[in-house]
Amino acid sequence: MGWTGKTYYGGEPIDKESVRQVLNSEIFNHEYEKVTDSIEEEECLNGELGRFVHYSAVKKVSTGIVFGLVTLVEFKNDENPDEIEVYWKEMDETMGPRATNPSKAVLDALSPTTNDYALQWRKSCRK
């Protein structure tokens, strides 16, 4: 699974709210609803304007099941200050994501599961 990218124009500041705006418009829709979320800011690497890990409890509308979703988000600006490249990679809890620092509210909102990877991820998060 690779990264998805998009160019945004206007040179808006990069912060946790900008992460929410991008993901709300790109991921959450009529099929998936965000129940709650938390965001962790990471150290930027060369060429990055912002680097974040977005944790969310997501409800699949058709089943009502709430699962954990980890989304890595990077903002980059190589040349034009009015163009910001945004890249994100989504991993649900059954994929065994390595990021394990969601808020308690995200973990508490998840539906019960029997998936081994999801159970291990949840256990790692609660340590």
C-alpha atoms as an extended CHARMM CRD file, in Angstrom:
* protein
*
       127  EXT
         1         1  MET       CA              0.0000000000        0.0000000000        0.0000000000  PROA      1               0.0000000000
         2         2  GLY       CA              1.4050000000        3.3440000000       -1.0130000000  PROA      2               0.0000000000
         3         3  TRP       CA              0.8950000000        6.9840000000       -0.2040000000  PROA      3               0.0000000000
         4         4  THR       CA             -1.8220000000        9.2230000000       -1.6290000000  PROA      4               0.0000000000
         5         5  GLY       CA             -0.9490000000       12.8170000000       -2.4970000000  PROA      5               0.0000000000
         6         6  LYS       CA             -2.6360000000       16.0450000000       -3.4400000000  PROA      6               0.0000000000
         7         7  THR       CA             -1.5990000000       19.6520000000       -4.0590000000  PROA      7               0.0000000000
         8         8  TYR       CA             -3.2770000000       22.4170000000       -2.0800000000  PROA      8               0.0000000000
         9         9  TYR       CA             -2.9290000000       26.0680000000       -3.0100000000  PROA      9               0.0000000000
        10        10  GLY       CA             -2.8340000000       29.1460000000       -0.8340000000  PROA      10              0.0000000000
        11        11  GLY       CA              0.0750000000       28.6120000000        1.5400000000  PROA      11              0.0000000000
        12        12  GLU       CA             -2.0820000000       27.9660000000        4.6190000000  PROA      12              0.0000000000
        13        13  PRO       CA             -0.2790000000       27.3370000000        7.9240000000  PROA      13              0.0000000000
        14        14  ILE       CA              0.4660000000       23.7030000000        8.7430000000  PROA      14              0.0000000000
        15        15  ASP       CA             -0.9880000000       22.5910000000       12.0630000000  PROA      15              0.0000000000
        16        16  LYS       CA             -3.1990000000       19.9040000000       13.5580000000  PROA      16              0.0000000000
        17        17  GLU       CA             -6.3620000000       21.5670000000       12.2700000000  PROA      17              0.0000000000
        18        18  SER       CA             -5.0320000000       21.5180000000        8.6910000000  PROA      18              0.0000000000
        19        19  VAL       CA             -4.4780000000       17.7490000000        9.0940000000  PROA      19              0.0000000000
        20        20  ARG       CA             -8.1220000000       17.3340000000       10.1530000000  PROA      20              0.0000000000
        21        21  GLN       CA             -9.3580000000       19.4190000000        7.2210000000  PROA      21              0.0000000000
        22        22  VAL       CA             -7.4350000000       17.3640000000        4.6520000000  PROA      22              0.0000000000
        23        23  LEU       CA             -8.4820000000       14.0110000000        6.0860000000  PROA      23              0.0000000000
        24        24  ASN       CA            -12.0960000000       15.0360000000        6.6440000000  PROA      24              0.0000000000
        25        25  SER       CA            -12.3680000000       15.9440000000        2.9730000000  PROA      25              0.0000000000
        26        26  GLU       CA            -10.3870000000       12.9800000000        1.6260000000  PROA      26              0.0000000000
        27        27  ILE       CA            -11.2320000000        9.9770000000        3.8330000000  PROA      27              0.0000000000
        28        28  PHE       CA            -14.4730000000       10.4230000000        5.7180000000  PROA      28              0.0000000000
        29        29  ASN       CA            -17.6210000000       10.2620000000        3.6150000000  PROA      29              0.0000000000
        30        30  HSD       CA            -21.0540000000        8.6070000000        3.3930000000  PROA      30              0.0000000000
        31        31  GLU       CA            -19.4860000000        5.1730000000        3.9970000000  PROA      31              0.0000000000
        32        32  TYR       CA            -17.1680000000        6.0260000000        6.9190000000  PROA      32              0.0000000000
        33        33  GLU       CA            -17.7690000000        8.4610000000        9.7950000000  PROA      33              0.0000000000
        34        34  LYS       CA            -15.1150000000        9.7320000000       12.1840000000  PROA      34              0.0000000000
        35        35  VAL       CA            -16.2200000000        9.0680000000       15.7700000000  PROA      35              0.0000000000
        36        36  THR       CA            -13.2600000000       10.7380000000       17.5120000000  PROA      36              0.0000000000
        37        37  ASP       CA             -9.6000000000       11.4420000000       16.7910000000  PROA      37              0.0000000000
        38        38  SER       CA             -6.2390000000       12.5160000000       18.1550000000  PROA      38              0.0000000000
        39        39  ILE       CA             -3.1460000000       13.8630000000       16.3950000000  PROA      39              0.0000000000
        40        40  GLU       CA              0.5250000000       13.5530000000       17.2700000000  PROA      40              0.0000000000
        41        41  GLU       CA              3.0620000000       15.9170000000       15.6880000000  PROA      41              0.0000000000
        42        42  GLU       CA              6.4260000000       14.4270000000       14.7450000000  PROA      42              0.0000000000
        43        43  GLU       CA              9.8230000000       15.9010000000       14.0090000000  PROA      43              0.0000000000
        44        44  CYS       CA             10.0810000000       17.1860000000       10.4440000000  PROA      44              0.0000000000
        45        45  LEU       CA             12.6140000000       15.7990000000        8.0030000000  PROA      45              0.0000000000
        46        46  ASN       CA             14.3070000000       17.7070000000        5.1580000000  PROA      46              0.0000000000
        47        47  GLY       CA             11.7650000000       19.3150000000        2.8580000000  PROA      47              0.0000000000
        48        48  GLU       CA              8.8030000000       18.6890000000        5.1580000000  PROA      48              0.0000000000
        49        49  LEU       CA              6.6130000000       21.4600000000        6.5250000000  PROA      49              0.0000000000
        50        50  GLY       CA              4.7890000000       19.2030000000        8.9260000000  PROA      50              0.0000000000
        51        51  ARG       CA              4.6210000000       15.5660000000        9.8550000000  PROA      51              0.0000000000
        52        52  PHE       CA              1.7420000000       14.0740000000       11.8080000000  PROA      52              0.0000000000
        53        53  VAL       CA              0.1750000000       10.8070000000       12.9240000000  PROA      53              0.0000000000
        54        54  HSD       CA             -3.6220000000       10.9870000000       12.9190000000  PROA      54              0.0000000000
        55        55  TYR       CA             -5.4420000000        8.3790000000       15.0000000000  PROA      55              0.0000000000
        56        56  SER       CA             -9.1800000000        7.9660000000       14.6020000000  PROA      56              0.0000000000
        57        57  ALA       CA            -12.0200000000        5.7410000000       15.6360000000  PROA      57              0.0000000000
        58        58  VAL       CA            -14.0000000000        5.2280000000       12.4310000000  PROA      58              0.0000000000
        59        59  LYS       CA            -17.5110000000        3.8610000000       12.1110000000  PROA      59              0.0000000000
        60        60  LYS       CA            -18.4820000000        1.9210000000        9.0120000000  PROA      60              0.0000000000
        61        61  VAL       CA            -21.9790000000        3.2780000000        8.4460000000  PROA      61              0.0000000000
        62        62  SER       CA            -23.4320000000        0.0770000000        6.9580000000  PROA      62              0.0000000000
        63        63  THR       CA            -22.4490000000       -2.1120000000        9.9510000000  PROA      63              0.0000000000
        64        64  GLY       CA            -22.0200000000        0.3110000000       12.8400000000  PROA      64              0.0000000000
        65        65  ILE       CA            -18.6410000000       -1.2920000000       13.6360000000  PROA      65              0.0000000000
        66        66  VAL       CA            -16.0220000000        1.1560000000       14.9180000000  PROA      66              0.0000000000
        67        67  PHE       CA            -12.3820000000        0.3680000000       14.1110000000  PROA      67              0.0000000000
        68        68  GLY       CA             -9.0390000000        2.0800000000       14.6210000000  PROA      68              0.0000000000
        69        69  LEU       CA             -7.4150000000        3.9490000000       11.7530000000  PROA      69              0.0000000000
        70        70  VAL       CA             -3.8670000000        5.3130000000       11.7400000000  PROA      70              0.0000000000
        71        71  THR       CA             -3.0330000000        7.8560000000        9.0510000000  PROA      71              0.0000000000
        72        72  LEU       CA              0.4870000000        9.1530000000        8.4980000000  PROA      72              0.0000000000
        73        73  VAL       CA              0.4110000000       12.6870000000        7.0600000000  PROA      73              0.0000000000
        74        74  GLU       CA              3.2440000000       14.7320000000        5.5670000000  PROA      74              0.0000000000
        75        75  PHE       CA              3.1460000000       18.2860000000        4.2260000000  PROA      75              0.0000000000
        76        76  LYS       CA              5.8870000000       19.3110000000        1.8020000000  PROA      76              0.0000000000
        77        77  ASN       CA              6.7560000000       22.4430000000       -0.1170000000  PROA      77              0.0000000000
        78        78  ASP       CA              9.6010000000       22.0830000000       -2.5680000000  PROA      78              0.0000000000
        79        79  GLU       CA              9.5850000000       25.2950000000       -4.5680000000  PROA      79              0.0000000000
        80        80  ASN       CA              6.4070000000       27.3580000000       -4.7410000000  PROA      80              0.0000000000
        81        81  PRO       CA              5.3590000000       28.8090000000       -1.3460000000  PROA      81              0.0000000000
        82        82  ASP       CA              1.7190000000       28.9130000000       -2.5030000000  PROA      82              0.0000000000
        83        83  GLU       CA              1.6210000000       25.1730000000       -3.2850000000  PROA      83              0.0000000000
        84        84  ILE       CA              1.6590000000       22.6140000000       -0.5040000000  PROA      84              0.0000000000
        85        85  GLU       CA              1.9520000000       18.9210000000       -1.2690000000  PROA      85              0.0000000000
        86        86  VAL       CA              0.0540000000       16.7240000000        1.1720000000  PROA      86              0.0000000000
        87        87  TYR       CA              0.7190000000       12.9920000000        1.3760000000  PROA      87              0.0000000000
        88        88  TRP       CA             -1.1050000000       10.4900000000        3.5550000000  PROA      88              0.0000000000
        89        89  LYS       CA             -1.0580000000        6.7650000000        4.1830000000  PROA      89              0.0000000000
        90        90  GLU       CA             -3.9380000000        4.9900000000        5.8940000000  PROA      90              0.0000000000
        91        91  MET       CA             -3.6230000000        1.7720000000        7.9020000000  PROA      91              0.0000000000
        92        92  ASP       CA             -6.4590000000        0.2580000000        9.8560000000  PROA      92              0.0000000000
        93        93  GLU       CA             -5.7530000000       -1.5920000000       13.0690000000  PROA      93              0.0000000000
        94        94  THR       CA             -5.9260000000       -5.0050000000       11.3570000000  PROA      94              0.0000000000
        95        95  MET       CA             -2.7840000000       -4.0990000000        9.3770000000  PROA      95              0.0000000000
        96        96  GLY       CA             -0.6480000000       -3.9210000000       12.5300000000  PROA      96              0.0000000000
        97        97  PRO       CA              0.4210000000       -0.2570000000       12.3480000000  PROA      97              0.0000000000
        98        98  ARG       CA              3.6180000000        0.6400000000       14.2070000000  PROA      98              0.0000000000
        99        99  ALA       CA              2.2410000000        3.9580000000       15.4800000000  PROA      99              0.0000000000
       100       100  THR       CA              0.7520000000        3.2550000000       18.9010000000  PROA      100             0.0000000000
       101       101  ASN       CA             -0.1140000000        6.5140000000       20.6510000000  PROA      101             0.0000000000
       102       102  PRO       CA             -3.8280000000        7.2620000000       20.1350000000  PROA      102             0.0000000000
       103       103  SER       CA             -5.8410000000        9.0310000000       22.7970000000  PROA      103             0.0000000000
       104       104  LYS       CA             -7.7930000000        7.0030000000       25.3330000000  PROA      104             0.0000000000
       105       105  ALA       CA            -10.9810000000        8.3530000000       23.7320000000  PROA      105             0.0000000000
       106       106  VAL       CA            -10.0590000000        6.7330000000       20.3930000000  PROA      106             0.0000000000
       107       107  LEU       CA             -9.3500000000        3.3620000000       22.0260000000  PROA      107             0.0000000000
       108       108  ASP       CA            -12.4800000000        3.4860000000       24.1700000000  PROA      108             0.0000000000
       109       109  ALA       CA            -14.6760000000        4.1400000000       21.1120000000  PROA      109             0.0000000000
       110       110  LEU       CA            -13.6020000000        0.9600000000       19.2510000000  PROA      110             0.0000000000
       111       111  SER       CA            -15.9420000000       -1.9900000000       18.7970000000  PROA      111             0.0000000000
       112       112  PRO       CA            -14.9120000000       -5.3870000000       20.1610000000  PROA      112             0.0000000000
       113       113  THR       CA            -12.8150000000       -7.4700000000       17.7490000000  PROA      113             0.0000000000
       114       114  THR       CA            -11.3260000000      -10.9320000000       17.4000000000  PROA      114             0.0000000000
       115       115  ASN       CA             -8.6760000000       -9.9330000000       14.8380000000  PROA      115             0.0000000000
       116       116  ASP       CA             -5.2310000000      -10.8370000000       16.2110000000  PROA      116             0.0000000000
       117       117  TYR       CA             -3.4520000000       -7.8350000000       14.6460000000  PROA      117             0.0000000000
       118       118  ALA       CA             -6.0720000000       -5.4060000000       15.9520000000  PROA      118             0.0000000000
       119       119  LEU       CA             -5.9300000000       -6.9470000000       19.4320000000  PROA      119             0.0000000000
       120       120  GLN       CA             -2.1280000000       -6.6880000000       19.4820000000  PROA      120             0.0000000000
       121       121  TRP       CA             -2.2500000000       -3.0620000000       18.2840000000  PROA      121             0.0000000000
       122       122  ARG       CA             -4.7940000000       -2.1550000000       20.9650000000  PROA      122             0.0000000000
       123       123  LYS       CA             -2.6880000000       -3.8560000000       23.6360000000  PROA      123             0.0000000000
       124       124  SER       CA              0.4350000000       -1.9650000000       22.4900000000  PROA      124             0.0000000000
       125       125  CYS       CA             -1.4820000000        1.3070000000       22.5710000000  PROA      125             0.0000000000
       126       126  ARG       CA             -2.6510000000        0.8070000000       26.1520000000  PROA      126             0.0000000000
       127       127  LYS       CA              0.8940000000        0.2320000000       27.5240000000  PROA      127             0.0000000000
